[in-house]
Structures are given as C-alpha cells and as structure tokens.
Amino acid sequence: MIGSVRRKQRKLLAELQNRRRAEDDLLSPALRSRFDAVIDGLARASGAEIAGAMETARREYAALPLPRRNWLYSLLDLIFVVGAIAFGLRGLFFQPFRIPTGSMQPTLYGIHYQKRDGNANWGFAKLSGVLHHAVFGSADASVAVRAPGGVLSGVREVSGTVFDRTEFFIGTDRYSLPGNSRQVADYAGWTTRERWNGGETLGDGYVTLGDHLFVERFSLYLKPPVRGDIMVFNTENLMVGGTPLALSGGYYYIKRVVALPGDTVKIEGSQLWVRPAGESEFRKIQDVAPAFGKIYSGRGGYQGHAGGMGTEGFAFGEEFIVPENAYLMLGDNTRFSMDSRYFGAVPRRNLIGRAWFVFYPFSRRIGRVDRCGPVDEPTGNPGVSAFPVMAKQ
C-alpha cells in the first residue's frame, strides 16, 4: 500500500516538474515561485503525509494561473521540435549553398547573363514575367535606346534586394540593367560599341541567379577527396598577396580538386600536368582522371586550365609538390577564377563537403552536380566576364 502511494507521488511529481520546465520562459517570477513551492511541498512529504500532500499539490496546481494548452498548441510544439531536429540533421549532412561567382562555369553558375533565344535550358524562351522569375530566378536584361548617343561616364553600380544593377547614360538619358558593370559591359556590348542609335536594344535576355545546391558533408569522413571532386571549403588562413582571402573574397569557396597530397603539378599553356605520388612521369590531367575530359573538350565554355595567371609558381610551368594533408583546387573557368594559382594548396581541415545536388533555379544543371556534358558549341574567345557561349546555358 505504501509502495503504491509513493509511486503515485513520484508520478505526480514528475508531471509537475515537466510542466514547470516547459513553461519556464512564460512564467512571471512570482508565478514561478508559487509553482516551485507546490513542487517542493510534494517532494518533501513522506510516510503518512504523502496522501495529504498529493491532494494539496493538486489543489494548488489547479489554482495556478498557468497558460492554457490545447491540442493545437501541443501539435505545434511537436512540429517545432521535429523541425529543429530535421534542420540540425540538414546542417550536419546536407548543407545548402549558393554559387556566388562564375569561377566554376559552365559546370556551376553564379549570377550570370543568359540569352533569350537559343538557350539550352528547356522552356527558357517560352516563359515570361513572374513565372520566368520564379522558375529560372531571372530578371529581364534588355532595354531599348530612346535617343542616339554614347555611354557617358556616369556608370555606377546600385545594390538591390535580389540583383545588383548598373545605371548608366546614353546621351542624356539614364538607363538601368541588372548585373554588375563588368557583366553589363559584356552583354550590352560596351566593349565593341561606342555609340547607339535610337530604337536599338541593349541586351536580349535575362540575368539569372546563381545555382543553389546541397553540399554533402558526411562522406568526407568515410573516404578522402579524389581528383575531379567538386568541393566546398572555407578560406581560413589562406592568403593572397599578404591579405586574408576571407576578407577579400569571402569565407566559402567552391572549386574542383585537381591534385592530391604528394602529387607534383605544373601548368604549361592551358594544360595541367600531374605526376601522381609514387610515379616518375608527368601526365595530362585528363589522362589521369576522366572527370577532366570535358574541361579539355574545347566545347561549351570549357577551355582547359589557364596558366600564366596567379602568384604560385606551378601556374607558370614550375613544378610544385602538393603538401601532405592538402589539396590543389582550381575553378573550371580558370580565366575568371580565384583559386590555388593565387592562394596555394588548401589544407584538409578547411574542407566542408562535396557538392551534391543542384535544386534551384531550373536549368539543364538541376539534379546531381557535374552530370552534364558540355554544350556542343565551340568555346570561342573570352569576353569581359565570361565566354559568350556560356550565355546559352
């Protein structure tokens, strides 16, 4: 009999303690003190006092003006807890990132210009307005010239909520197009034209958001990176010209692994040569790792690995041995990429995870990262900020 009463005491005490913890942030100091007194009185009771203490605790607990809970409150509470766990797992295993620049084009894109017609993305020219913006993450990048004239010196960049814009004058008329000044100069023809006639159109397409993707973090603990992996890493302790890369270029970067610890590398012309650890001869990177075949295809914007750029000796034909526990990282679009040619090898501790799945905006790249081959058009010559053929992707 005594044992049964004590079990009931412990059960009631646990219920009161759980409710007290759940309501802690909602209770005033005075109400919190009253609740604690109810719990303390029940906890102190023993022997023959237990039954009376339980009755008193129930009565005083019922008299407390606590927030009312109903089934909807409990359901929302459960959803919040489950959601917090789900987002925690996402942060540990599948972390979302947005590509900030064009250094990995045409494999992955930052904010970029896309032509309206002849686009490789299904349905691109068939949608317009809000629907086009929602599906492709785009802003219209075309403007009609109202009166003849030349571009004046009043070119300035204006920050926007989604896209930065560039304002400029033709004659005495002011215009605005999405994108930074280098992008607008490229697609609006500033590099080839000095004067426009009334009625002409600057640009004929859209500026589109960078690729949004999930980075898979778990497999990095099971197997080391291999040549060809596309990796996200942080820039802690990486320097460019004596300046921390995190200050000048951002905290997260995404590049492709081109060499492993112990490899010897050099770039001659636009060809990366690798002598894998333990081997005696240099080989072309595309012969060492099949993932680089498309990068040397000369199609769709792929152009090999540009040498003669950066501060590291290997980019100028000198031999460089990748240190232990470090990896050499290059962009696929090396003419427009800040990468290991400038800041050297990336320590293993800086690696975040493997780029895994593009989920937005809709394009030929949506789905598993790096699954697409090159567009079947010659890469051509670079413009101000990209290769023209990239505007079709």
C-alpha positions in Angstrom: 0.0 0.0 0.0 2.8 2.4 1.0 4.7 1.5 -2.2 1.7 2.3 -4.4 1.2 5.7 -2.8 4.9 6.5 -3.3 4.7 5.6 -7.0 1.7 7.9 -7.4 3.7 10.6 -5.6 6.6 10.2 -7.9 4.4 10.2 -11.0 2.6 13.4 -9.9 5.9 15.0 -9.0 7.3 14.2 -12.5 4.2 15.6 -14.2 4.5 18.9 -12.2 8.3 19.1 -12.9 7.9 18.6 -16.6 5.2 21.3 -16.8 7.4 23.6 -14.8 10.3 23.2 -17.2 8.0 23.5 -20.3 6.5 26.8 -19.0 9.7 28.3 -17.6 10.1 31.1 -20.2 6.4 32.0 -19.9 6.1 32.4 -16.1 6.5 35.6 -14.2 8.9 35.5 -11.2 6.0 35.4 -8.7 4.2 32.6 -10.5 7.5 30.7 -10.9 8.0 30.9 -7.2 4.4 29.7 -6.4 4.9 26.7 -8.8 8.2 25.8 -7.2 6.6 25.8 -3.8 3.9 23.3 -4.9 6.6 21.0 -6.2 8.8 21.4 -3.1 5.9 20.6 -0.8 5.1 17.4 -2.6 8.7 16.4 -2.8 9.3 16.8 0.9 6.3 14.7 2.0 6.9 11.2 3.4 5.1 8.4 5.1 1.5 9.2 6.1 1.9 12.8 4.8 2.1 11.7 1.2 -1.6 11.3 0.5 -2.5 14.7 2.0 0.5 16.4 0.2 -0.7 15.0 -3.1 -4.2 16.4 -2.5 -2.8 19.8 -1.6 -0.4 19.8 -4.6 -3.3 19.0 -7.0 -5.4 21.8 -5.5 -2.7 24.4 -5.5 -1.6 23.4 -9.0 -5.1 23.8 -10.3 -5.3 27.2 -8.8 -2.1 28.4 -10.6 -3.0 30.8 -13.5 -0.8 28.9 -16.0 -1.1 29.3 -19.8 -3.7 27.1 -21.2 -2.6 24.3 -23.5 -4.8 22.6 -26.1 -4.3 20.0 -28.8 -3.2 22.6 -31.4 -0.6 24.1 -29.1 0.8 20.6 -28.4 0.8 19.8 -32.1 2.7 23.0 -33.0 5.1 22.2 -30.2 5.8 18.8 -31.7 6.2 20.2 -35.2 8.7 22.7 -33.9 10.8 20.1 -32.1 10.7 17.7 -35.1 11.6 20.6 -37.4 14.5 21.7 -35.3 15.9 18.1 -35.4 15.4 17.9 -39.2 17.2 21.2 -39.7 20.0 20.1 -37.4 20.5 16.9 -39.5 20.4 19.0 -42.6 23.2 21.2 -41.3 25.3 18.1 -40.4 24.7 16.2 -43.6 23.3 18.3 -46.4 24.1 22.0 -46.2 22.7 24.4 -48.7 24.9 26.8 -50.6 24.5 29.3 -53.4 27.2 29.7 -56.0 28.5 33.3 -55.8 30.6 33.7 -58.9 31.3 32.3 -62.4 34.6 30.5 -61.5 33.0 27.1 -62.0 31.2 27.8 -65.2 29.9 26.0 -67.2 29.7 23.2 -64.6 28.1 25.5 -62.0 27.0 29.1 -62.4 26.9 32.2 -60.2 24.8 35.2 -61.2 25.1 35.4 -64.9 23.6 36.6 -68.2 21.5 34.2 -70.3 20.4 34.8 -73.9 16.7 34.8 -74.5 16.8 32.7 -77.7 18.9 29.6 -78.5 19.1 28.8 -74.8 20.0 25.2 -73.8 17.6 25.2 -70.8 14.2 23.6 -71.6 11.3 26.2 -71.8 13.6 29.2 -71.2 12.2 31.2 -74.1 8.6 30.1 -73.5 8.0 31.6 -70.1 7.9 35.3 -69.2 7.2 37.7 -66.3 6.7 36.4 -62.8 6.6 32.8 -63.9 10.0 33.1 -65.6 11.4 34.8 -62.5 10.1 32.0 -60.2 11.3 29.1 -62.4 14.6 30.5 -63.6 15.3 33.0 -60.9 15.8 35.7 -63.6 15.4 39.4 -64.2 14.9 40.9 -67.6 18.1 42.2 -69.1 17.2 44.3 -72.1 16.4 47.9 -72.7 15.5 50.0 -75.7 17.6 53.0 -76.5 15.4 56.1 -76.5 17.7 58.5 -78.3 21.0 58.2 -80.1 24.3 58.8 -78.1 27.3 57.3 -76.5 27.8 55.8 -73.0 28.8 58.7 -70.6 31.0 58.5 -67.6 28.1 58.2 -65.2 28.2 54.4 -64.8 27.6 53.2 -61.3 26.5 50.0 -59.5 23.5 50.0 -57.3 22.8 47.3 -54.7 19.5 45.6 -55.0 17.4 43.1 -52.9 18.0 40.2 -55.3 20.2 41.6 -58.1 22.7 44.4 -58.2 22.0 46.8 -61.0 24.2 49.1 -63.2 23.0 52.6 -64.1 24.5 54.5 -67.0 23.8 57.2 -69.5 23.4 57.1 -73.3 23.4 60.7 -74.4 21.4 62.5 -71.7 19.1 59.5 -71.0 19.7 57.3 -67.9 19.2 53.5 -68.1 19.4 50.6 -65.7 20.3 46.9 -66.3 20.7 44.0 -63.9 24.2 42.8 -63.1 27.5 44.4 -62.1 29.2 46.7 -64.5 31.5 44.0 -66.0 28.5 41.8 -66.8 26.5 44.6 -68.3 29.5 45.8 -70.3 29.8 42.2 -71.7 26.2 41.6 -72.6 25.2 45.1 -73.6 28.2 45.5 -76.0 30.2 48.2 -74.3 33.4 46.5 -75.4 32.6 46.8 -79.1 30.3 49.8 -79.4 30.8 53.5 -78.6 27.6 54.9 -80.0 24.0 53.7 -80.3 21.0 54.7 -82.4 17.6 55.3 -81.1 15.4 52.1 -81.1 18.4 49.7 -80.7 18.2 47.2 -77.9 20.9 46.6 -75.3 21.0 43.0 -74.2 18.4 40.4 -75.2 18.0 38.1 -72.4 18.0 37.8 -68.6 20.3 37.9 -65.6 19.8 34.8 -63.6 20.5 33.8 -60.0 23.5 31.5 -59.2 22.9 27.8 -58.7 21.6 26.7 -55.3 22.9 23.3 -54.3 23.2 20.9 -51.4 26.7 20.1 -50.1 27.0 16.5 -48.8 29.3 16.6 -45.7 29.2 13.0 -44.3 31.1 11.0 -47.0 34.2 13.2 -46.4 34.7 11.3 -43.1 34.4 7.9 -44.9 36.7 8.5 -48.0 39.2 11.2 -48.9 38.7 13.6 -51.8 39.8 12.3 -55.3 40.9 14.2 -58.4 37.8 15.6 -60.0 35.7 16.1 -56.9 33.9 19.4 -56.6 34.4 20.6 -53.0 33.3 23.5 -50.8 35.9 24.7 -48.4 36.4 27.7 -46.1 39.2 30.2 -46.6 40.6 30.3 -43.1 44.4 31.1 -43.1 44.5 31.3 -46.9 46.4 34.4 -48.1 46.6 36.2 -51.4 49.3 38.9 -51.6 49.6 39.1 -47.9 45.8 39.7 -47.4 43.5 37.1 -45.9 41.3 35.6 -48.6 38.4 35.6 -46.3 38.5 39.4 -46.3 38.9 39.9 -50.0 37.0 37.1 -51.5 34.6 35.6 -48.9 34.6 32.7 -46.4 33.3 29.9 -48.6 34.7 28.8 -51.9 33.8 26.0 -54.3 36.4 24.5 -56.7 37.4 21.2 -58.2 40.2 19.0 -56.7 42.9 18.7 -59.3 45.8 17.3 -57.3 46.2 15.2 -54.1 48.8 15.2 -51.3 52.2 14.2 -52.8 51.3 14.9 -56.4 53.6 17.1 -58.4 51.9 19.6 -60.8 52.7 22.3 -63.4 50.7 24.3 -65.9 52.1 24.8 -69.4 50.0 27.0 -71.7 46.5 25.8 -70.9 47.4 22.2 -69.9 47.7 21.0 -66.4 50.3 18.2 -65.9 50.3 15.9 -63.0 52.8 13.4 -61.7 50.9 11.3 -59.1 52.7 10.5 -55.9 55.0 7.4 -56.5 55.1 7.8 -60.3 58.1 9.1 -62.3 56.4 10.7 -65.4 54.1 13.7 -65.8 50.7 13.0 -67.5 47.9 15.3 -68.7 45.3 15.6 -66.0 42.6 14.4 -68.4 44.6 11.1 -68.8 44.9 10.7 -65.0 41.2 11.4 -64.1 38.3 11.0 -66.6 36.4 13.8 -64.9 38.6 16.3 -66.6 37.8 15.1 -70.1 35.1 17.7 -70.7 37.2 20.5 -69.3 39.7 19.9 -72.2 37.0 19.4 -74.8 37.1 23.0 -76.0 33.3 22.9 -76.2 30.5 24.9 -74.4 32.8 27.2 -72.4 35.4 24.6 -71.2 38.9 25.7 -72.0 41.4 23.7 -70.0 43.4 25.3 -67.2 44.8 28.7 -67.9 48.4 29.2 -67.0 50.3 32.5 -66.6 47.7 33.7 -64.0 48.2 34.0 -60.3 51.2 34.1 -57.9 52.0 30.4 -57.5 54.9 29.0 -59.5 53.1 25.9 -60.8 50.8 28.2 -62.8 53.9 29.4 -64.8 55.3 26.0 -65.6 57.3 25.4 -62.4 56.9 22.1 -60.6 55.0 22.1 -57.3 54.6 19.3 -54.8 51.3 19.3 -53.0 51.9 19.2 -49.2 50.6 16.4 -47.0 47.0 16.8 -45.8 46.4 19.5 -48.5 44.7 19.6 -52.0 45.1 21.7 -55.1 41.8 23.4 -56.1 41.1 25.1 -59.4 37.9 26.5 -61.0 36.6 25.0 -64.2 36.6 28.6 -65.6 40.2 29.4 -64.8 40.3 32.6 -66.8 37.9 34.1 -64.3 38.7 32.1 -61.1 40.5 33.0 -57.9 41.9 29.6 -56.9 45.0 27.7 -55.9 47.1 29.6 -58.5 46.7 32.5 -56.2 46.4 31.1 -52.6 48.2 27.7 -52.9 47.1 24.3 -51.7 44.0 24.1 -49.4 44.5 22.2 -46.0 42.3 19.2 -45.4 40.9 20.8 -42.3 39.3 23.6 -44.5 37.2 21.2 -46.5 33.4 21.4 -45.8 32.0 18.7 -48.2 31.2 17.6 -51.7 28.9 19.5 -54.0 26.0 17.0 -54.4 22.7 18.3 -55.9 21.5 21.5 -57.6 17.9 22.3 -56.5 17.4 25.8 -57.9 16.9 27.6 -60.3 15.6 25.3 -63.0 18.2 24.7 -65.7 20.0 21.9 -67.5 22.2 21.6 -64.4 19.4 20.8 -62.0 20.0 17.4 -60.3 23.2 15.7 -59.4 26.2 18.0 -59.6 28.6 17.6 -62.6 26.3 15.2 -64.5 26.1 17.4 -67.6 28.4 17.2 -70.5 29.4 20.4 -72.5 27.1 22.1 -74.9 28.1 21.1 -78.4 29.4 24.5 -79.5 33.0 25.8 -79.7 34.1 27.6 -76.5 35.5 30.6 -78.6 37.2 33.6 -77.1 36.5 35.1 -73.7 34.6 38.3 -73.2 34.9 40.7 -70.3 33.4 38.4 -67.7 32.7 35.1 -69.4 32.8 33.1 -72.7 29.9 34.1 -74.9 28.8 30.5 -75.4 28.1 30.3 -71.6 25.2 32.8 -72.1 23.2 29.9 -73.7 23.3 27.8 -70.5 
